[in-house]
Amino acid sequence: MKKYTIKNIAELAGVSKGTVDRVIHKRGKVSKKALEKVNVVLNEIDYKPNLLARSLKKTKEYHICVVLPDYKEDLFWQPCFEGIEVAISEYTSFGIFIEPFFFSPNAVNSFIEVNKKVLDLKPDAVLLAPMFYKETISIVNNYTEANIIVSKFNNQLEIENTKNFVGQNLFKSGRIAANLINIIIPKKASILILHIDEDPNNAIHMQEKEKGFKHYFKELENSNYKIRTWNSKQVDLTKKLDSIFLNTIATDVIFVTTSKAYLVAEFIKSKKLKNVKLIGYDLLDENIQYLKDNVINFLIHQNPKKQVYLGISYLVEYFLFGKEIPTKSLLPIDIITAENLETYIES
């Protein structure tokens, strides 16, 4: 049975979400015409009110801020915003105010300023994507001093004064990428680890993937792989890739540690480099297309939407029911190929 949100009902009835909320919870004034429209839809979908939400005493409304990179600048974060929207639709009736705040993904100053703005609001909790390690330490301390609970998602930083982390084991993620490479290419292959658009020195998530990747091959007996690491801004990527392949630097496989494998796939396809294997992260539309075209061999799915939704849910259950928040919630590391892709898209 489909689960309808207030937003769904409002769209079906052709009224505002506020009108639907007033009808369902029998509060405030609603015109006779609007009331009839909403009730028709409620009858058609056999809507059942959330009795648990109604039974809760609204002695306090809780404010949760989610601080994350702007998905308009980096599409990896769009599913995160969708996870926030789902949480808003489910928890608003419980007296939970969930508010997203966006910073520029490659700008440290933007990260700092947005967190200052959130700190001034004095919310009850913050769910944070800690993109910049050094700055995150002081930001978390500021929240803690203000008695604001902090949880993290996506980037597994070992920082004191945080309540929870939701995401993947990035070290193991790197090892899995290495394992895949070991399966599909010869023992003497040349491998390029490619970091795109982030400073690895201040990006722990990229460091952990690289460490796990190299650790796998270090443990591998009789391994003759040649591994090197390159960092590149997106604007310089084509020039750097040209320098690799035009100067005949042997490269059999490229491991992209971010969601931007499609940029490398575009280059591989344009240069007709049919023997170069490519592994990257995340189900962006561009990545999906190159996976279907067999230019990308594997994608590692990080499930960003679920990361955010779970992070918010833990905070909500803590505030409403006093349920203990787990220190760490590690999601499965899913390997996506052209063969199993459709099952992930459908879900």
PAMARDREN-244288 format. One record per residue (C-alpha): residue number from 1; x, y, z. Coordinates in steps of 0.02 Angstrom, whole numbers, plus 50000, padded with zeros to 5 digits. Example, Ala and Ser with C-alpha at 12.3 -4.5 7.8 and 13.67 -1.06 7.14 Angstrom:
BEGIN
{k 1&px 50615&py 49775&pz 50390}
{k 2&px 50684&py 49947&pz 50357}
This chain:
BEGIN
{k 1&px 50000&py 50000&pz 50000}
{k 2&px 50070&py 50169&pz 49951}
{k 3&px 50113&py 50288&pz 50091}
{k 4&px 50045&py 50462&pz 50057}
{k 5&px 50125&py 50619&pz 50126}
{k 6&px 50041&py 50785&pz 50158}
{k 7&px 50128&py 50849&pz 50001}
{k 8&px 50054&py 50707&pz 49896}
{k 9&px 49879&py 50739&pz 49963}
{k 10&px 49895&py 50927&pz 49933}
{k 11&px 49944&py 50897&pz 49751}
{k 12&px 49799&py 50777&pz 49723}
{k 13&px 49674&py 50896&pz 49802}
{k 14&px 49745&py 51052&pz 49720}
{k 15&px 49768&py 51143&pz 49885}
{k 16&px 49914&py 51196&pz 49993}
{k 17&px 50006&py 51081&pz 50115}
{k 18&px 49951&py 51196&pz 50256}
{k 19&px 49768&py 51168&pz 50209}
{k 20&px 49791&py 50979&pz 50212}
{k 21&px 49878&py 50989&pz 50381}
{k 22&px 49734&py 51091&pz 50454}
{k 23&px 49603&py 50968&pz 50389}
{k 24&px 49695&py 50813&pz 50451}
{k 25&px 49733&py 50884&pz 50622}
{k 26&px 49568&py 50980&pz 50637}
{k 27&px 49647&py 51147&pz 50679}
{k 28&px 49629&py 51318&pz 50603}
{k 29&px 49504&py 51382&pz 50475}
{k 30&px 49476&py 51295&pz 50307}
{k 31&px 49352&py 51347&pz 50173}
{k 32&px 49208&py 51229&pz 50137}
{k 33&px 49268&py 51203&pz 49958}
{k 34&px 49446&py 51160&pz 50012}
{k 35&px 49380&py 51045&pz 50149}
{k 36&px 49276&py 50949&pz 50022}
{k 37&px 49424&py 50932&pz 49902}
{k 38&px 49539&py 50864&pz 50037}
{k 39&px 49408&py 50744&pz 50107}
{k 40&px 49374&py 50673&pz 49934}
{k 41&px 49558&py 50632&pz 49914}
{k 42&px 49571&py 50562&pz 50091}
{k 43&px 49425&py 50446&pz 50057}
{k 44&px 49495&py 50391&pz 49889}
{k 45&px 49665&py 50344&pz 49961}
{k 46&px 49590&py 50273&pz 50122}
{k 47&px 49702&py 50387&pz 50224}
{k 48&px 49740&py 50333&pz 50403}
{k 49&px 49806&py 50468&pz 50520}
{k 50&px 49966&py 50438&pz 50617}
{k 51&px 49891&py 50404&pz 50788}
{k 52&px 50062&py 50398&pz 50869}
{k 53&px 50101&py 50574&pz 50810}
{k 54&px 49934&py 50635&pz 50875}
{k 55&px 49960&py 50555&pz 51045}
{k 56&px 50127&py 50639&pz 51075}
{k 57&px 50120&py 50789&pz 51189}
{k 58&px 50181&py 50940&pz 51092}
{k 59&px 50271&py 51016&pz 51240}
{k 60&px 50419&py 51062&pz 51130}
{k 61&px 50460&py 51078&pz 50948}
{k 62&px 50633&py 51019&pz 50898}
{k 63&px 50741&py 51105&pz 50769}
{k 64&px 50863&py 50998&pz 50668}
{k 65&px 50979&py 51081&pz 50543}
{k 66&px 51062&py 50981&pz 50404}
{k 67&px 51223&py 51058&pz 50337}
{k 68&px 51281&py 50988&pz 50171}
{k 69&px 51359&py 51039&pz 50004}
{k 70&px 51248&py 51124&pz 49875}
{k 71&px 51180&py 50991&pz 49757}
{k 72&px 51167&py 51122&pz 49620}
{k 73&px 51357&py 51127&pz 49618}
{k 74&px 51387&py 50941&pz 49643}
{k 75&px 51249&py 50819&pz 49593}
{k 76&px 51309&py 50686&pz 49715}
{k 77&px 51217&py 50782&pz 49851}
{k 78&px 51047&py 50788&pz 49765}
{k 79&px 50989&py 50620&pz 49838}
{k 80&px 51039&py 50689&pz 50009}
{k 81&px 50918&py 50833&pz 49985}
{k 82&px 50785&py 50707&pz 49932}
{k 83&px 50817&py 50613&pz 50094}
{k 84&px 50790&py 50775&pz 50190}
{k 85&px 50625&py 50803&pz 50100}
{k 86&px 50565&py 50628&pz 50146}
{k 87&px 50611&py 50658&pz 50328}
{k 88&px 50520&py 50825&pz 50328}
{k 89&px 50361&py 50746&pz 50259}
{k 90&px 50366&py 50607&pz 50390}
{k 91&px 50416&py 50703&pz 50546}
{k 92&px 50336&py 50876&pz 50532}
{k 93&px 50177&py 50814&pz 50618}
{k 94&px 50284&py 50758&pz 50765}
{k 95&px 50337&py 50936&pz 50800}
{k 96&px 50506&py 50918&pz 50714}
{k 97&px 50570&py 51065&pz 50611}
{k 98&px 50702&py 51004&pz 50488}
{k 99&px 50798&py 51138&pz 50393}
{k 100&px 50935&py 51114&pz 50261}
{k 101&px 51083&py 51232&pz 50240}
{k 102&px 51200&py 51224&pz 50091}
{k 103&px 51382&py 51270&pz 50068}
{k 104&px 51491&py 51271&pz 49913}
{k 105&px 51575&py 51098&pz 49908}
{k 106&px 51748&py 51163&pz 49862}
{k 107&px 51750&py 51322&pz 49967}
{k 108&px 51811&py 51311&pz 50146}
{k 109&px 51750&py 51487&pz 50185}
{k 110&px 51575&py 51442&pz 50130}
{k 111&px 51578&py 51291&pz 50246}
{k 112&px 51632&py 51401&pz 50392}
{k 113&px 51506&py 51540&pz 50359}
{k 114&px 51357&py 51423&pz 50341}
{k 115&px 51399&py 51337&pz 50504}
{k 116&px 51413&py 51506&pz 50590}
{k 117&px 51239&py 51547&pz 50528}
{k 118&px 51171&py 51382&pz 50595}
{k 119&px 51259&py 51407&pz 50762}
{k 120&px 51172&py 51577&pz 50782}
{k 121&px 51003&py 51491&pz 50759}
{k 122&px 51039&py 51379&pz 50910}
{k 123&px 50950&py 51223&pz 50845}
{k 124&px 50932&py 51066&pz 50951}
{k 125&px 51042&py 50964&pz 50834}
{k 126&px 51146&py 50974&pz 50677}
{k 127&px 51174&py 50836&pz 50550}
{k 128&px 51336&py 50883&pz 50465}
{k 129&px 51431&py 50830&pz 50309}
{k 130&px 51607&py 50865&pz 50375}
{k 131&px 51696&py 50899&pz 50211}
{k 132&px 51845&py 50992&pz 50281}
{k 133&px 51933&py 50904&pz 50424}
{k 134&px 52029&py 51046&pz 50506}
{k 135&px 51884&py 51168&pz 50504}
{k 136&px 51760&py 51036&pz 50562}
{k 137&px 51853&py 51011&pz 50726}
{k 138&px 51826&py 51190&pz 50784}
{k 139&px 51649&py 51197&pz 50713}
{k 140&px 51598&py 51042&pz 50811}
{k 141&px 51675&py 51115&pz 50969}
{k 142&px 51573&py 51274&pz 50944}
{k 143&px 51412&py 51173&pz 50929}
{k 144&px 51456&py 51071&pz 51084}
{k 145&px 51489&py 51227&pz 51188}
{k 146&px 51316&py 51288&pz 51137}
{k 147&px 51238&py 51121&pz 51193}
{k 148&px 51193&py 51075&pz 51014}
{k 149&px 51200&py 50890&pz 50969}
{k 150&px 51307&py 50851&pz 50816}
{k 151&px 51293&py 50697&pz 50706}
{k 152&px 51393&py 50664&pz 50548}
{k 153&px 51359&py 50578&pz 50382}
{k 154&px 51456&py 50527&pz 50227}
{k 155&px 51630&py 50569&pz 50294}
{k 156&px 51694&py 50460&pz 50436}
{k 157&px 51798&py 50581&pz 50539}
{k 158&px 51858&py 50527&pz 50710}
{k 159&px 51807&py 50686&pz 50801}
{k 160&px 51758&py 50703&pz 50983}
{k 161&px 51591&py 50776&pz 51036}
{k 162&px 51490&py 50701&pz 50894}
{k 163&px 51343&py 50587&pz 50928}
{k 164&px 51334&py 50476&pz 50775}
{k 165&px 51407&py 50437&pz 50604}
{k 166&px 51304&py 50367&pz 50460}
{k 167&px 51393&py 50311&pz 50303}
{k 168&px 51512&py 50179&pz 50241}
{k 169&px 51680&py 50114&pz 50298}
{k 170&px 51783&py 50211&pz 50172}
{k 171&px 51942&py 50114&pz 50205}
{k 172&px 51851&py 49952&pz 50161}
{k 173&px 51772&py 50040&pz 50013}
{k 174&px 51946&py 50072&pz 49944}
{k 175&px 51994&py 49891&pz 49975}
{k 176&px 51841&py 49832&pz 49880}
{k 177&px 51888&py 49941&pz 49730}
{k 178&px 52062&py 49864&pz 49734}
{k 179&px 51989&py 49689&pz 49744}
{k 180&px 51883&py 49723&pz 49589}
{k 181&px 52038&py 49782&pz 49496}
{k 182&px 52132&py 49626&pz 49548}
{k 183&px 51994&py 49522&pz 49470}
{k 184&px 51983&py 49611&pz 49301}
{k 185&px 52162&py 49657&pz 49254}
{k 186&px 52333&py 49567&pz 49245}
{k 187&px 52454&py 49563&pz 49391}
{k 188&px 52577&py 49683&pz 49312}
{k 189&px 52451&py 49819&pz 49271}
{k 190&px 52477&py 50005&pz 49298}
{k 191&px 52346&py 50090&pz 49407}
{k 192&px 52303&py 50274&pz 49428}
{k 193&px 52212&py 50336&pz 49584}
{k 194&px 52128&py 50499&pz 49535}
{k 195&px 52061&py 50629&pz 49657}
{k 196&px 51953&py 50760&pz 49570}
{k 197&px 51907&py 50933&pz 49636}
{k 198&px 51954&py 50911&pz 49819}
{k 199&px 52108&py 50939&pz 49924}
{k 200&px 52160&py 50765&pz 49984}
{k 201&px 52260&py 50841&pz 50127}
{k 202&px 52099&py 50906&pz 50206}
{k 203&px 51978&py 50775&pz 50139}
{k 204&px 51984&py 50622&pz 50251}
{k 205&px 51857&py 50527&pz 50147}
{k 206&px 51975&py 50528&pz 49997}
{k 207&px 52125&py 50484&pz 50105}
{k 208&px 52034&py 50334&pz 50179}
{k 209&px 51985&py 50266&pz 50009}
{k 210&px 52163&py 50283&pz 49947}
{k 211&px 52235&py 50202&pz 50105}
{k 212&px 52115&py 50054&pz 50092}
{k 213&px 52154&py 50036&pz 49907}
{k 214&px 52342&py 50031&pz 49932}
{k 215&px 52328&py 49923&pz 50088}
{k 216&px 52242&py 49786&pz 49986}
{k 217&px 52384&py 49776&pz 49861}
{k 218&px 52515&py 49786&pz 49998}
{k 219&px 52441&py 49627&pz 50074}
{k 220&px 52424&py 49541&pz 49905}
{k 221&px 52557&py 49409&pz 49874}
{k 222&px 52658&py 49418&pz 49713}
{k 223&px 52582&py 49586&pz 49670}
{k 224&px 52673&py 49682&pz 49533}
{k 225&px 52547&py 49822&pz 49513}
{k 226&px 52615&py 49996&pz 49485}
{k 227&px 52508&py 50123&pz 49579}
{k 228&px 52520&py 50312&pz 49570}
{k 229&px 52407&py 50452&pz 49632}
{k 230&px 52357&py 50611&pz 49542}
{k 231&px 52253&py 50759&pz 49602}
{k 232&px 52161&py 50869&pz 49479}
{k 233&px 52036&py 51009&pz 49472}
{k 234&px 51894&py 50976&pz 49352}
{k 235&px 51947&py 51120&pz 49238}
{k 236&px 52121&py 51043&pz 49219}
{k 237&px 52067&py 50863&pz 49204}
{k 238&px 52071&py 50844&pz 49014}
{k 239&px 52245&py 50921&pz 49005}
{k 240&px 52309&py 50804&pz 49141}
{k 241&px 52232&py 50650&pz 49060}
{k 242&px 52307&py 50703&pz 48894}
{k 243&px 52478&py 50713&pz 48975}
{k 244&px 52456&py 50536&pz 49042}
{k 245&px 52402&py 50452&pz 48881}
{k 246&px 52488&py 50559&pz 48749}
{k 247&px 52655&py 50539&pz 48838}
{k 248&px 52625&py 50351&pz 48838}
{k 249&px 52625&py 50337&pz 49028}
{k 250&px 52559&py 50160&pz 49047}
{k 251&px 52386&py 50161&pz 49126}
{k 252&px 52276&py 50006&pz 49126}
{k 253&px 52147&py 50059&pz 49254}
{k 254&px 52089&py 50220&pz 49337}
{k 255&px 52009&py 50225&pz 49509}
{k 256&px 51913&py 50388&pz 49537}
{k 257&px 51883&py 50419&pz 49722}
{k 258&px 51735&py 50538&pz 49698}
{k 259&px 51571&py 50536&pz 49603}
{k 260&px 51651&py 50614&pz 49449}
{k 261&px 51705&py 50457&pz 49357}
{k 262&px 51596&py 50515&pz 49211}
{k 263&px 51723&py 50652&pz 49172}
{k 264&px 51858&py 50520&pz 49147}
{k 265&px 51735&py 50409&pz 49052}
{k 266&px 51700&py 50552&pz 48933}
{k 267&px 51887&py 50567&pz 48898}
{k 268&px 51909&py 50379&pz 48876}
{k 269&px 51765&py 50371&pz 48754}
{k 270&px 51820&py 50523&pz 48654}
{k 271&px 51998&py 50453&pz 48637}
{k 272&px 51934&py 50277&pz 48601}
{k 273&px 52040&py 50201&pz 48740}
{k 274&px 51951&py 50034&pz 48739}
{k 275&px 52074&py 49941&pz 48851}
{k 276&px 52069&py 50062&pz 48998}
{k 277&px 51963&py 50002&pz 49145}
{k 278&px 51872&py 50128&pz 49254}
{k 279&px 51800&py 50116&pz 49430}
{k 280&px 51711&py 50257&pz 49521}
{k 281&px 51571&py 50301&pz 49642}
{k 282&px 51387&py 50342&pz 49644}
{k 283&px 51232&py 50329&pz 49536}
{k 284&px 51235&py 50499&pz 49451}
{k 285&px 51143&py 50501&pz 49285}
{k 286&px 51305&py 50529&pz 49190}
{k 287&px 51392&py 50385&pz 49279}
{k 288&px 51243&py 50272&pz 49247}
{k 289&px 51249&py 50306&pz 49060}
{k 290&px 51435&py 50267&pz 49047}
{k 291&px 51407&py 50110&pz 49151}
{k 292&px 51274&py 50054&pz 49027}
{k 293&px 51396&py 50093&pz 48885}
{k 294&px 51529&py 49986&pz 48972}
{k 295&px 51651&py 50132&pz 48982}
{k 296&px 51637&py 50126&pz 49172}
{k 297&px 51662&py 49948&pz 49233}
{k 298&px 51603&py 49965&pz 49413}
{k 299&px 51518&py 50095&pz 49522}
{k 300&px 51521&py 50087&pz 49711}
{k 301&px 51353&py 50146&pz 49778}
{k 302&px 51362&py 50252&pz 49937}
{k 303&px 51173&py 50274&pz 49957}
{k 304&px 51180&py 50459&pz 50007}
{k 305&px 50991&py 50474&pz 50021}
{k 306&px 50982&py 50338&pz 50152}
{k 307&px 51131&py 50412&pz 50246}
{k 308&px 51042&py 50577&pz 50274}
{k 309&px 50873&py 50500&pz 50311}
{k 310&px 50945&py 50383&pz 50442}
{k 311&px 51048&py 50522&pz 50520}
{k 312&px 50891&py 50628&pz 50542}
{k 313&px 50787&py 50480&pz 50602}
{k 314&px 50909&py 50440&pz 50743}
{k 315&px 50898&py 50619&pz 50804}
{k 316&px 50708&py 50621&pz 50793}
{k 317&px 50691&py 50459&pz 50892}
{k 318&px 50812&py 50525&pz 51022}
{k 319&px 50711&py 50685&pz 51049}
{k 320&px 50538&py 50606&pz 51045}
{k 321&px 50566&py 50439&pz 51129}
{k 322&px 50733&py 50454&pz 51217}
{k 323&px 50801&py 50315&pz 51107}
{k 324&px 50990&py 50298&pz 51116}
{k 325&px 51082&py 50354&pz 50959}
{k 326&px 51206&py 50224&pz 50893}
{k 327&px 51385&py 50288&pz 50886}
{k 328&px 51411&py 50220&pz 50711}
{k 329&px 51293&py 50159&pz 50575}
{k 330&px 51386&py 50082&pz 50430}
{k 331&px 51288&py 50050&pz 50269}
{k 332&px 51326&py 49907&pz 50149}
{k 333&px 51454&py 49940&pz 50012}
{k 334&px 51360&py 49898&pz 49852}
{k 335&px 51449&py 49856&pz 49690}
{k 336&px 51350&py 49910&pz 49538}
{k 337&px 51376&py 49839&pz 49363}
{k 338&px 51280&py 49859&pz 49201}
{k 339&px 51195&py 49693&pz 49243}
{k 340&px 51121&py 49737&pz 49412}
{k 341&px 51099&py 49924&pz 49383}
{k 342&px 50913&py 49918&pz 49348}
{k 343&px 50872&py 49842&pz 49518}
{k 344&px 50953&py 49991&pz 49604}
{k 345&px 50870&py 50120&pz 49491}
{k 346&px 50700&py 50041&pz 49518}
{k 347&px 50721&py 50041&pz 49707}
